[in-house]
Amino acid sequence: MRIRVNLTMRNEAKMMKRLLTLLVALILAGPVAAQSGPLRLTITDGVIEPITFAVPTFQAENAEATQVANDLNRLVAQDLSGTGLFREIPANAFISQVSSFSQPVQFADWRAINAQALVIGAVAVNSGQLTVKFRLYDVFSGQELGGGLQFAGTTDGWRRMGHKVADAVYSRITGEGGYFDSRVVYVAESGPKDNRQMRLGIMDFDGANVQYLTDSSSIVLAPRFSPNGDRVLYTSYESGFPRINVLNVATVGRQQLQTAPGEMAFSPRFSRDGGSVIYSLSNGGNTDIFRSDLSSGQYIRLTSAPSIETAPSLSPDGSQIVFESDRSGTQQLYIMSANGGEARRISFGEGRYGTPVWSPRGDLVAFTKQNAGRFHIGVMRTDGSEERLLTASFLDEGPTWSPNGRVIMFSRETQGESGTTSLYSVDISGRNLKAVPVQGGASDPSWGPLQP
């Protein structure tokens, strides 16, 4: 069964009626409809009807696995439901119960409660080692999607295995890569606004498993993951002036980046191969974009103008850089070759644009926009067309992309002396805006790749 959803605000009612008619026909057709192909949700713009799914409690294959089986079950359901693309059917609606991983599935019972997808899992624990198996079924076709998978690790890593199961389910139904088994590095904040304490934190994408990479003895800003997630760049004021450090996530060892001579170095990002860093450098009142090689320390100046050029971000293929500049008189977005040279402006709306970040898919640029006293997170095509504002508040800034380019995380600050900072995420369609549950203040997120 293949369901394609492509709704816009203008034809929403018409297309929703067609979709409902299709679903009713498929339900009534029963097994006959099963031959048309696998369940698939094609995600485009507009409003969609979530895929309904059921996740019976994962089977514990021994007594030691009972609790972790329950925990894994809930984590998989939470990951999928949290996307806004899936809706879980509660266990009290189930007609069938799953008592064995290998038992035949009673598809008629799951069709009766309108479950479109069914996830069945089993868990075993032996001497601290955890094994997780799962299968995904298209309920209306009565077919398994993609074959079963098995993950193994330690019991301490049960959350990662739950995220991996959810990623596999998500990918098989949407055709997109997953993003649940990933981490985010951010600035953890505490204290009042006039004496804010900052340190680098790292967490799972959903706010769990927080660890701290630095102390709060100096101001830290703009952490940025390397392409494979093993290192983090960040700006530190430890010396009294902004300098860029490179931190090894595993060892928490750090070194200062060798940059071009200047007063201040900031806004760093890794190259796509992780071998060099692009950044902004201020010298004599002028700010330009440079690139430094991590192994040799050699640097190249990429812009040379009396204006302020900052916040560079490379395209996925490493051939172009998007950045912000006030060369036109106001803060706008530009794209140039990764080797420098002439730049073309891509932002032309009202207001000021900043902090551009290229999508992992290469088709969009996310940005911060300030207009009429409000801040927005938005996206546009790389030629500047199809600008869409996804959020609006007193202060939204600093977008970062999920590994699959589907979701954007950003910082939000509330107004007033007692205002706080927090992290939010939103789908690129503008739907499913929600807070990321992090204890304390949080800002400047950088979403890392899927973990190996």
C-alpha positions as CSV (number, residue, x, y, z in Angstrom):
1,M,0.0,0.0,0.0
2,R,1.5,3.4,-1.0
3,I,0.0,6.6,0.4
4,R,1.3,9.9,-1.0
5,V,0.4,13.0,0.9
6,N,1.0,16.3,-0.8
7,L,-1.3,19.0,0.6
8,T,-1.1,22.8,0.5
9,M,-3.2,25.3,2.3
10,R,-5.3,25.9,-0.9
11,N,-6.2,22.3,-1.7
12,E,-6.1,20.9,1.8
13,A,-9.8,20.1,2.1
14,K,-10.0,18.6,-1.4
15,M,-7.0,16.4,-0.9
16,M,-7.9,15.3,2.7
17,K,-11.3,14.1,1.3
18,R,-9.4,12.1,-1.4
19,L,-7.1,10.6,1.3
20,L,-9.9,9.6,3.5
21,T,-11.7,8.0,0.6
22,L,-8.5,6.1,-0.3
23,L,-8.0,4.8,3.3
24,V,-11.7,3.7,3.6
25,A,-11.3,1.9,0.3
26,L,-8.2,0.2,1.4
27,I,-9.7,-1.0,4.7
28,L,-12.8,-2.3,2.9
29,A,-10.7,-4.0,0.2
30,G,-8.7,-5.9,2.9
31,P,-6.2,-8.4,1.6
32,V,-6.9,-7.5,-2.1
33,A,-5.3,-4.1,-1.5
34,A,-2.1,-5.7,-0.2
35,Q,-0.7,-6.3,-3.6
36,S,-0.3,-2.6,-4.5
37,G,3.0,-2.1,-2.7
38,P,4.4,-1.3,0.8
39,L,3.2,1.3,3.2
40,R,5.0,4.6,2.5
41,L,4.5,8.1,3.7
42,T,5.9,10.7,1.3
43,I,6.5,13.9,3.2
44,T,6.0,17.2,1.4
45,D,4.8,20.7,2.5
46,G,1.5,21.4,4.0
47,V,-0.6,19.4,6.4
48,I,-0.5,15.6,6.7
49,E,-2.6,13.0,8.4
50,P,-0.2,11.1,10.8
51,I,0.4,7.4,10.1
52,T,-1.2,5.3,12.9
53,F,1.1,2.7,14.5
54,A,1.0,0.2,17.3
55,V,4.0,-0.9,19.5
56,P,3.0,-3.8,21.7
57,T,5.3,-4.2,24.7
58,F,8.6,-5.7,23.6
59,Q,8.9,-9.4,24.6
60,A,11.4,-10.0,27.5
61,E,13.2,-13.2,26.6
62,N,14.5,-13.6,30.1
63,A,13.7,-12.1,33.5
64,E,16.6,-9.7,33.4
65,A,15.2,-8.0,30.3
66,T,11.7,-7.1,31.6
67,Q,12.3,-3.5,32.6
68,V,14.5,-2.6,29.7
69,A,11.9,-4.2,27.3
70,N,9.3,-1.8,28.7
71,D,11.7,1.2,28.5
72,L,12.6,0.4,24.9
73,N,9.0,0.1,23.9
74,R,8.2,3.5,25.3
75,L,11.3,5.2,23.8
76,V,10.5,3.9,20.3
77,A,6.9,5.1,20.6
78,Q,8.0,8.5,21.9
79,D,10.6,9.0,19.1
80,L,8.0,8.3,16.4
81,S,5.2,10.2,17.9
82,G,7.5,13.2,18.6
83,T,7.9,13.8,14.8
84,G,4.3,14.7,14.4
85,L,4.2,12.3,11.4
86,F,3.0,9.3,13.4
87,R,0.2,8.7,15.9
88,E,0.4,5.9,18.4
89,I,-2.6,3.7,19.1
90,P,-2.8,3.1,22.9
91,A,-2.4,-0.4,24.3
92,N,-5.9,-0.4,25.8
93,A,-7.3,-0.4,22.3
94,F,-5.5,-3.6,21.3
95,I,-7.5,-6.7,20.4
96,S,-4.5,-8.9,19.8
97,Q,-1.7,-9.4,22.3
98,V,1.8,-10.4,21.3
99,S,3.2,-13.1,23.5
100,S,6.1,-14.2,21.3
101,F,8.4,-12.5,18.8
102,S,7.9,-15.4,16.3
103,Q,4.1,-15.9,16.6
104,P,2.0,-15.2,13.4
105,V,0.6,-11.7,13.3
106,Q,-3.3,-11.5,13.5
107,F,-3.5,-8.7,10.9
108,A,-7.3,-8.5,11.0
109,D,-7.2,-7.5,14.7
110,W,-4.8,-4.7,14.0
111,R,-6.8,-3.5,11.0
112,A,-9.9,-3.4,13.2
113,I,-8.3,-0.7,15.3
114,N,-7.0,1.2,12.3
115,A,-3.3,0.5,12.9
116,Q,-1.4,1.1,9.7
117,A,2.0,0.0,11.0
118,L,2.9,-2.5,13.6
119,V,6.3,-2.7,15.5
120,I,7.1,-6.0,17.3
121,G,10.3,-6.4,19.4
122,A,12.1,-8.8,21.7
123,V,14.8,-8.1,24.2
124,A,17.3,-10.3,26.0
125,V,19.9,-9.4,28.7
126,N,22.8,-11.7,29.5
127,S,25.7,-10.7,31.7
128,G,25.2,-7.0,31.0
129,Q,24.9,-7.5,27.3
130,L,21.7,-6.4,25.6
131,T,20.2,-7.8,22.4
132,V,17.2,-6.1,20.7
133,K,15.3,-7.6,17.8
134,F,12.4,-6.0,15.9
135,R,10.1,-6.4,12.9
136,L,8.0,-3.8,11.1
137,Y,4.7,-4.7,9.4
138,D,2.4,-3.0,7.0
139,V,-0.9,-4.0,8.6
140,F,-3.2,-3.4,5.6
141,S,-1.0,-5.4,3.2
142,G,-0.1,-8.0,5.8
143,Q,3.6,-7.7,4.7
144,E,6.8,-7.2,6.7
145,L,8.7,-4.1,5.7
146,G,12.4,-4.5,5.1
147,G,13.0,-7.7,7.1
148,G,13.9,-7.9,10.8
149,L,16.9,-6.2,12.4
150,Q,19.0,-7.0,15.5
151,F,21.1,-4.6,17.6
152,A,23.5,-5.6,20.4
153,G,25.4,-3.7,23.0
154,T,25.6,-3.1,26.8
155,T,22.6,-2.4,29.0
156,D,23.9,1.1,29.6
157,G,23.4,1.8,25.9
158,W,19.7,0.8,25.8
159,R,18.6,4.3,24.8
160,R,20.8,4.2,21.7
161,M,19.4,0.9,20.6
162,G,15.9,2.3,21.1
163,H,16.7,5.2,18.9
164,K,18.2,2.9,16.3
165,V,15.0,0.9,16.2
166,A,12.9,4.1,15.8
167,D,15.3,5.3,13.1
168,A,14.8,2.1,11.1
169,V,11.0,2.3,11.4
170,Y,11.0,6.0,10.4
171,S,13.3,5.4,7.4
172,R,11.3,2.4,6.1
173,I,8.0,4.3,6.2
174,T,9.2,7.7,5.0
175,G,12.1,6.8,2.8
176,E,14.2,9.4,4.6
177,G,17.2,8.9,6.8
178,G,16.6,8.9,10.5
179,Y,17.8,11.3,13.2
180,F,17.0,9.9,16.6
181,D,20.4,8.3,17.2
182,S,22.2,11.6,17.2
183,R,23.6,14.1,19.7
184,V,23.4,17.9,20.2
185,V,26.2,20.1,21.6
186,Y,25.0,23.4,23.1
187,V,25.8,26.1,25.6
188,A,24.3,25.3,29.0
189,E,23.5,28.5,30.9
190,S,22.7,29.4,34.5
191,G,22.5,32.5,36.7
192,P,20.9,35.9,36.0
193,K,21.2,37.7,32.7
194,D,23.8,40.1,34.0
195,N,26.0,37.3,35.3
196,R,25.3,34.4,33.1
197,Q,27.4,31.3,33.6
198,M,28.1,29.2,30.5
199,R,29.6,25.8,29.8
200,L,29.4,23.3,26.9
201,G,26.9,20.5,27.2
202,I,26.3,17.5,25.0
203,M,23.1,15.4,25.0
204,D,20.9,13.0,23.0
205,F,18.7,14.7,20.5
206,D,15.8,14.5,22.9
207,G,17.5,16.2,25.8
208,A,18.6,13.0,27.7
209,N,22.0,11.9,28.8
210,V,23.4,15.4,29.4
211,Q,27.2,15.6,30.0
212,Y,29.4,18.7,30.3
213,L,32.5,19.2,28.3
214,T,33.8,22.4,29.9
215,D,33.4,24.3,33.2
216,S,31.8,27.7,33.6
217,S,35.0,29.6,34.4
218,S,34.9,31.5,31.1
219,I,32.4,32.5,28.4
220,V,31.9,29.9,25.7
221,L,29.9,30.4,22.5
222,A,29.0,28.8,19.2
223,P,29.9,25.1,19.6
224,R,29.9,23.2,16.3
225,F,30.2,19.5,15.7
226,S,32.7,18.0,13.2
227,P,31.2,16.0,10.3
228,N,31.7,12.7,12.1
229,G,30.9,14.0,15.5
230,D,34.3,13.3,17.2
231,R,35.3,16.9,17.7
232,V,33.6,20.2,18.6
233,L,34.7,23.7,17.7
234,Y,33.8,26.6,20.0
235,T,34.7,30.2,20.8
236,S,36.2,30.9,24.2
237,Y,36.9,34.1,26.0
238,E,39.3,32.5,28.4
239,S,42.1,34.8,27.3
240,G,39.9,37.9,27.4
241,F,39.4,37.9,23.7
242,P,37.4,35.4,21.6
243,R,39.6,32.5,20.4
244,I,38.6,29.3,18.7
245,N,39.2,25.9,20.4
246,V,39.0,22.4,19.1
247,L,37.7,19.8,21.6
248,N,37.9,16.1,21.4
249,V,34.5,14.8,22.5
250,A,35.8,11.4,23.8
251,T,38.8,12.6,25.8
252,V,37.6,16.2,26.4
253,G,41.1,17.3,25.4
254,R,41.3,20.6,23.6
255,Q,43.7,22.8,21.6
256,Q,43.5,26.3,20.3
257,L,43.0,26.7,16.6
258,Q,45.9,28.4,14.7
259,T,44.2,31.3,13.0
260,A,45.3,34.3,11.0
261,P,46.7,37.2,13.1
262,G,43.8,39.3,14.4
263,E,42.1,40.7,17.4
264,M,39.1,38.3,17.5
265,A,38.3,34.9,15.9
266,F,34.8,33.5,16.1
267,S,31.9,31.8,14.3
268,P,33.8,28.6,13.4
269,R,32.6,25.7,11.3
270,F,34.4,22.5,10.1
271,S,35.0,21.9,6.4
272,R,33.1,18.9,5.1
273,D,36.1,16.6,5.4
274,G,36.9,17.8,8.9
275,G,40.4,18.9,7.9
276,S,40.0,22.6,8.0
277,V,37.9,25.3,9.7
278,I,36.2,28.4,8.2
279,Y,35.7,31.3,10.6
280,S,35.4,35.0,11.0
281,L,38.4,37.1,12.1
282,S,38.2,40.7,13.2
283,N,41.3,42.9,12.7
284,G,41.6,46.7,12.8
285,G,37.8,47.1,12.9
286,N,37.3,44.9,9.8
287,T,35.8,41.4,9.8
288,D,36.4,38.9,7.1
289,I,36.1,35.1,6.5
290,F,39.2,32.9,6.6
291,R,40.0,29.2,6.3
292,S,42.7,27.5,8.4
293,D,44.1,24.0,7.9
294,L,44.0,22.0,11.1
295,S,47.2,20.1,10.6
296,S,49.5,22.7,9.2
297,G,48.0,25.9,10.6
298,Q,48.1,27.6,7.1
299,Y,45.3,30.0,6.5
300,I,43.7,31.6,3.5
301,R,41.6,34.9,3.5
302,L,38.3,34.3,1.6
303,T,36.8,37.7,1.7
304,S,38.3,41.2,1.5
305,A,35.8,44.0,2.0
306,P,35.3,47.0,4.3
307,S,32.0,45.4,5.4
308,I,31.4,42.8,8.1
309,E,31.4,39.2,6.8
310,T,30.6,36.4,9.3
311,A,28.7,33.2,10.1
312,P,30.0,31.1,7.2
313,S,28.5,27.7,6.5
314,L,29.6,25.3,3.8
315,S,27.3,23.5,1.3
316,P,27.1,19.7,1.6
317,D,29.5,19.1,-1.3
318,G,32.0,21.7,0.1
319,S,32.0,23.8,-3.0
320,Q,30.1,26.9,-1.7
321,I,29.8,29.1,1.4
322,V,26.7,30.9,2.6
323,F,27.5,33.8,5.0
324,E,26.0,37.0,6.3
325,S,27.3,40.5,5.4
326,D,26.3,44.1,5.7
327,R,27.9,45.1,2.5
328,S,24.6,46.3,1.1
329,G,24.0,48.5,4.1
330,T,21.9,45.9,6.0
331,Q,22.6,42.4,7.3
332,Q,21.8,40.0,4.4
333,L,22.8,36.6,3.2
334,Y,25.3,35.8,0.4
335,I,26.8,32.8,-1.3
336,M,30.3,32.5,-2.8
337,S,32.7,29.8,-3.9
338,A,34.4,27.9,-1.1
339,N,37.7,29.5,-2.4
340,G,36.3,33.0,-2.1
341,G,35.7,35.4,-4.9
342,E,32.5,37.2,-6.0
343,A,29.4,36.7,-3.9
344,R,25.7,36.8,-4.9
345,R,23.0,38.0,-2.5
346,I,20.2,35.6,-1.9
347,S,18.0,37.4,0.8
348,F,15.8,40.3,-0.3
349,G,12.9,40.3,2.1
350,E,12.2,43.1,4.7
351,G,14.3,43.0,7.8
352,R,17.8,41.7,8.6
353,Y,19.1,38.1,8.0
354,G,21.8,36.2,9.9
355,T,23.3,32.9,11.1
356,P,22.7,31.0,7.8
357,V,23.2,27.2,7.8
358,W,23.1,25.0,4.7
359,S,20.8,22.0,4.9
360,P,22.4,18.5,4.8
361,R,20.2,17.9,1.7
362,G,21.7,20.9,0.0
363,D,18.4,22.4,-1.2
364,L,17.7,24.9,1.6
365,V,19.4,27.5,3.8
366,A,18.1,28.1,7.4
367,F,18.5,31.5,8.9
368,T,17.6,33.9,11.6
369,K,15.5,36.9,10.6
370,Q,14.7,40.1,12.5
371,N,11.8,42.2,11.3
372,A,9.4,44.6,13.0
373,G,10.7,43.8,16.4
374,R,10.3,40.1,16.1
375,F,12.8,37.3,15.5
376,H,12.1,34.3,13.2
377,I,13.7,31.1,12.2
378,G,13.2,30.6,8.4
379,V,14.3,28.7,5.4
380,M,14.8,29.6,1.7
381,R,16.0,28.0,-1.4
382,T,19.7,28.5,-2.2
383,D,18.7,31.0,-4.9
384,G,16.7,33.0,-2.3
385,S,13.3,31.9,-3.5
386,E,10.5,30.3,-1.5
387,E,11.3,32.0,1.8
388,R,9.2,30.6,4.7
389,L,9.3,31.8,8.3
390,L,8.8,28.9,10.6
391,T,8.7,30.6,14.0
392,A,8.2,34.0,15.6
393,S,9.0,35.2,19.1
394,F,10.8,37.9,21.2
395,L,14.2,36.2,20.3
396,D,14.6,33.1,18.1
397,E,18.1,32.5,16.7
398,G,20.8,30.1,15.8
399,P,19.2,27.3,13.7
400,T,20.9,23.9,13.3
401,W,19.8,21.0,11.1
402,S,18.9,17.4,12.0
403,P,21.1,14.9,10.2
404,N,18.3,14.1,7.6
405,G,17.4,17.8,7.0
406,R,13.8,17.3,8.2
407,V,14.0,19.2,11.6
408,I,15.6,22.5,12.8
409,M,16.6,23.1,16.4
410,F,17.2,26.7,17.6
411,S,17.5,28.9,20.7
412,R,14.6,30.9,22.1
413,E,14.9,33.6,24.8
414,T,12.1,35.1,26.8
415,Q,11.7,38.8,27.5
416,G,12.6,40.7,30.6
417,E,15.3,40.7,33.3
418,S,14.3,37.2,34.4
419,G,14.1,35.9,30.8
420,T,15.5,32.5,30.1
421,T,17.0,30.6,27.2
422,S,15.8,27.3,26.0
423,L,16.0,25.0,22.9
424,Y,13.1,24.4,20.5
425,S,12.7,22.3,17.4
426,V,10.4,22.7,14.4
427,D,9.7,20.7,11.2
428,I,10.8,22.5,8.0
429,S,7.1,22.7,7.1
430,G,6.6,24.9,10.1
431,R,4.6,22.2,12.0
432,N,5.4,20.4,15.3
433,L,7.1,23.3,17.1
434,K,8.1,22.0,20.6
435,A,10.5,22.6,23.4
436,V,13.5,20.3,23.9
437,P,13.4,19.2,27.5
438,V,16.8,20.4,28.9
439,Q,17.4,21.3,32.5
440,G,18.5,24.9,33.0
441,G,19.1,27.5,30.3
442,A,20.3,26.3,26.9
443,S,21.4,28.1,23.7
444,D,23.5,27.8,20.6
445,P,22.7,24.2,19.6
446,S,24.7,22.2,17.0
447,W,23.1,19.0,15.8
448,G,25.6,16.3,15.2
449,P,25.5,13.3,12.7
450,L,24.0,9.9,13.3
451,Q,26.3,8.0,15.7
452,P,28.3,5.1,14.2
